[in-house]
Amino acid sequence: MVDYDVIVVGGGAAGLTSAIYTVRAGLTTLLVEKELFGGQIALTKGIENYPGFESIQGKDLVDKMLAQAKKQGVQIKVGEVQSITTKGKNKVVVIDGKKVSTLVVVLAVGSAPRKLDVLGRKEFDGKGVHYCVMCDGPLYKGKICAIIGGGDAAIKESLSLAKIAKKVFVIHRRETLRAEKLWQDKARATKNIEFIWNSEVRGFFGEKFLDCIKIVNVKTNKESKLDVSAVFTYIGHIPNTKAFDFKKDARGYFVVDKEYQTSEDGVFAAGDCVSGNRAQIATSVGTGAAAGMSVINYLHSLA
């Protein structure tokens, strides 16, 4: 006898979707989230590419998903999963030091912002170096700030920051952006956003708080300094998979089969922690649903 049929690790779009599918199939389901329900979605403003919503705030979308999961009967726990081991056909999951047994685990642990490994970055984390405009942007009202990156997140957040800051520099190591054309056009049309092309940030400087960064042009190697009060970094993510020993690709993402099962029998994975995932809300929901259905089929095969 196990405590739960299914334990889902991670309360983002993939985890919540998987849990909704399994609980609706009559499987007792526990969802465990360590920090922020919704993950990166909860920190996103103005989602406009998720079907069914012309525009919706990330937190509002997460609240709807979480409320639906609870209504369907998913049991929710805030805690950290420290290990997963196999005992016969069952799994033993250690949550905050307590052992909990289950038949199946779904890992939907997502990813975390990638951080620059350059001079001064660690010293100024939280003191001018940030990773979330929604969280920390209001601290810099009327100041000069910078965004690092050229994808959707970087450009969308530059628009949000431009409403708060006096000036926003967007620093990108290429001369073309990866962001959707819609966001590019909006950013280019915003008067207090200025692009710095073909450049990388190589150092952060200041006394107690950040007040200057060193920039290097990757084509000419010319160095320059830029006075800014804050830098927000959007240069990709690192999967939150370090605590788990299942097969991963070269970048640390879980390798799964066509049923979203990992290298361990009875352990599945979904969302941004899976190799090849596109890091979009819609794809996370899709892989979460697929993993949930695979879990249902897997447990039926054991019966």
C-alpha positions, 0 to 999 in steps of 0.5 A, a space after each residue: 500500500 502506497 501513500 499516493 498513486 502519483 507524486 508530481 514534483 513541480 507546480 508549473 504549467 506542466 506539473 499542474 496539467 499532469 496532476 489534473 489528468 491523473 487525478 481525473 483518472 481516479 489516481 490519488 495525486 500529490 503535487 509538491 512545489 518548492 517555491 513559486 507555483 507557476 514558476 516563470 509563468 507567474 513572473 510573466 506579464 501580458 501573455 498573448 500567445 496562449 490559446 483561449 486568452 487574447 491577453 492574460 497576466 501570468 499570475 492570473 493564468 497560474 491562479 486559474 490552473 491551481 484553482 482547477 487542480 485543487 477543485 479536481 482533487 489534487 493534493 497540494 504541498 509546499 516542500 522540497 523533494 530531496 531524493 527519489 529511490 525505487 523499492 520494488 515497483 514503488 518509489 520512495 520520495 523524501 520531502 523535507 526529510 519525510 519519506 512518502 511512497 508512491 507508484 509513479 513520479 512525474 518530474 516537472 521541475 522546470 528551469 532557472 535563469 542562467 547567470 553570467 559568469 563574469 567579474 562582479 556578478 555574484 557581488 551585485 546579485 540582488 544589489 543591481 543585478 536581477 532576473 525579474 523585472 516584475 519583481 525588482 523593476 519598481 525599485 528603479 523607477 526613474 533610473 537608467 537600466 539595462 536588459 541583457 538578451 534578445 529573445 522574447 523574454 528580454 524584449 517583453 521585459 524591456 517594454 515593461 521596464 521602459 514604463 518604470 525606468 528613465 532609460 533602458 539599454 538592451 544589450 545583445 551579443 548579435 545584431 538581430 533579435 530572436 524575439 517575435 516580430 511583434 515585440 521587436 516592433 514595439 521595442 523599437 518604437 519605444 523612445 526610451 529603449 536603446 539597443 547596443 548590438 554585438 556586445 557582451 557584458 564583461 563586468 559589474 562595478 560599484 561600491 555597495 550597489 551596482 552603478 557601472 558595467 563594462 561592455 565589450 563589442 564582440 566584433 571589434 573587441 572595443 571596451 566601454 563602460 555604461 552607467 546603469 543602476 540595474 541590469 536584468 538578465 534574460 539569457 536562457 535557463 538551466 534545468 532544475 535537474 541536478 538533484 536527480 540522477 536520471 539520464 540527461 543530455 549534455 545540457 542537463 535536461 532529462 532524456 525521455 522516451 516517446 511516453 515521457 518516461 525517464 531512464 527510471 521505470 515509473 519516473 516520468 518528466 514533462 515541461 521545461 526540464 525535458 530535452 528538446 522542450 520549447 520553453 513555451 507555456 503551450 508546450 509545457 501544458 502539452 507535455 504535461 498532458 502527454 506525461 499524465 496520460 502515459 502515467 495512466 496507461 503505465 499504471 493500468 499495465 501494472 494492474 
